[in-house]
Amino acid sequence: MFAYLALDNIDSNSFIIIIQVAQPITLICAYFFFKEKFGWLTAIGIGISTSGLLIVFGAPDILAAPLSAGYACLAAISWSLGSLAMKRTGHIKPASFLTYAYLIAMPVALIATFLFEDNHIERLISADTVNIVFVIVYQVVLMGLMTFVWSGLMARNPAQIVTPFLMIQPIFGVIGSYYLLNETLNPNIYWGGLIVMFGIGIINVRRVIKFKDST
């Protein structure tokens, strides 16, 4: 829900970079809520990624729509909390987990759409058929498959091994936004994004090394 609200007013490039801070947010949440500790090198990575995010917040589209940037941050926090929940629900089969998640999410989404949007029937009638099919395929097929696979990976594998693959996301996201949406990277997103990814890279390298040492 927060992702849709954010993408209403900011570029997908900006959203892709902001959402990457989900990884350091997950570590911070795990520290406060589950007493999971991390070392000084990981703390440096979190600090670097946070400083990069401050640069990203200077992008023109974000300055013009700060509320949407806030929604993007809430989307990152939601993803972080969801990942922590997936890690601690390994006893639930992925299909059952997906069913429970959507049963809870559906009424929340319906309430939110009536609070934040209007003219629902008119918009649905006037919408292009191709767009409707795309939304259905994305939300039902792709999102369902993603949740199914990700919950299974998080439940059955150490987070240190799974989460580094999220660093591939911004590469495909930026390429896709360029070719499909004709979006270009402004200096704030480019340099801020590099700093964010550098900080996250430090976090992931440290977590992989720590996992190897423990095994």
N, C-alpha and C positions, 0 to 999 in steps of 0.2 A: 504494500500500500504506500509506504513512504517513498519507494523508488518511483512509482507512477507520479506521485505528487511532485517529486523533485524534477523529474524529466520534463515536466510541463513547461518549465521556464529556464532551465540551464542546459547547456550542451551535454551530449552523451560523453564526450571526452572528459569534461569536468567531473561528471558523475562517476565515471570509471575510476578516476584517480582517487576521489574522495572515498569510495567504497573499499579501496585497498587497505584503509586504516582499520578495517575489521579485524585483521590479524593482531596488531598491537592492542586493540581494544579487548580482544578475547583474552590476551595474557593479563591485562590489567583486571578484568572482571574475574578471571580465575584466581588472581592474587587476593582480591578482597572477599570474594564469595566462597572460594574453595580452599583458601590458604595455600595455593600452589606458588612456590617461590621461583624466582629467576635471577640470574647472575647480572653482574655489572655490564657485561658486553651486550646482553639483551636489553638492559635499561638504556644503553647508549643508542641502540637501534631504534627503540621506541622514541627517544628524544629526537633523533634525526628525522624519522618519518613524520613526527609531529611538526617539526620546523618546516619541512617540505609542504605540509598541509597548509601552513600559514601563508606560504607563497602562493599556493593554489587559490586561496581565498581572495587574492588580489586580481583574479581574472575578471574581465569586463562583464561576462554573463553572470558571474556569482555576485559581483558588486551590485548589479542591477536587480538581482533576485536573491537577497540573503536568506529569505525564508525557505526557498527551495534548497539552498545549500544546507540549511538546518535539517530539512527533510532527508537529504542524502546522508547526513551524519546519523540521523535516527535509523536509517536503513542499515548502515554499517553496524550500529549497536545491536539492532534486532538480529542481524545475521550472526554476530558474535555470540549473543545469548543462545540463539538457536543451535549453533555449532557445539556449544558447551552442553546443551541439553541432549544433542545427538550422541555425544561422547559418553553420556551417563545413562543412555537407554539402550545399551547393547543387547539386553535381554529381550527387547521387542523386535520382532521381525520387521524388515524395511517396509513391506507392503502394509502391515498393520500400522506402523508408525506414520506412513503417508496418509492412510485413511483417517486416523485420529487427527492429524495436523489439519487436513482440509475440512474436516467436520467442524473444527474449532474456528478455522480461518474464515469460513464462508459467512457466518452471521456477522463477524467483525467487519468483513469487507462490505456486506450489504448495508450495515449501519453507517459505515464511513462514507459510502457513495451517496447516501441520502443527506448526510451532513455537509459534504464538500461539493457536491455536484447537483445539477438540476436538468430538467428536460430529458429525462432518461429515455422515454419511449420515442420521442421525436428524434433524438440522436441515433438510436438504434435503427429506426426506419430509414433515416437519410444516409446511414453509413454505407460505404462501398462494400460490396460483397467480398471482394478480395481481402479487404482489411479485416472484415469479420472472421473470415476463414483463417487469416494469419494469426489473429488474436487467439482463436480457439486452439490452433495447432501449438502456438507458443505456450499458452497458459496450461492447457490440459496435457499435451504430449511432452513438450520439451521441459517445462517446469516440473511436471510429474516425474519424468525420467531422471532429471537432475537431482531432485529431492530423494528419489529412491536410491540412486547410485551413491550420492554423497553421504546419506545417513548410513548406508551399509559400509562405506569406506571408513567413516569416522568411528563406527561402532567396533569394527574388526581390526583396525590398524592404529598404530601410534600416531597421534596428531603431528609429531615431528616429521613424519614421512609423508603425510597426506597434504598438509596445508601449503608446503612450498610450491606445489603445482598451481596454486592460485596465481602465482606471479606470471603465468602464461596469459591470464585473462586480459590484462591491459594491452598486450601486444595485439591480440585478435580484435579487441574492442576498438582500439585506435584505427587499425586498418579498416575494419568494417564501417566505422563512422565516416572515414574519409571517402570510401568508394560508394557507400550506400546513402549517406546523408550529406555528402559534400562539406563536411566539417573539417576545419583546419586547426592545428595546435597553435594557440597564442603563447607568447614567451612564459607567462605565469604557469600555464598548464605544463609546458615542456620542461622547464627547469624545476618547478615544484614537483612534478611527477617523477623526474629522475631522482630527486632527493628522497621522496617518499619511498620509491622502489629500492634505493640504496639502503635506507634504514631497515626496510622489511627484509632485504637480502641478508643483512647482518643478523637479524633475528633468526631467519631460517637456517643459515649456516651454523649458527651457534646451537640451535636445537638439534640439527642432524648430528653434529659432533658429540653433543651430550648424549644423544641416543646411542651412538656407536660405542661410546665409552662405557655406557651402562650395560651393553650386551657383550 
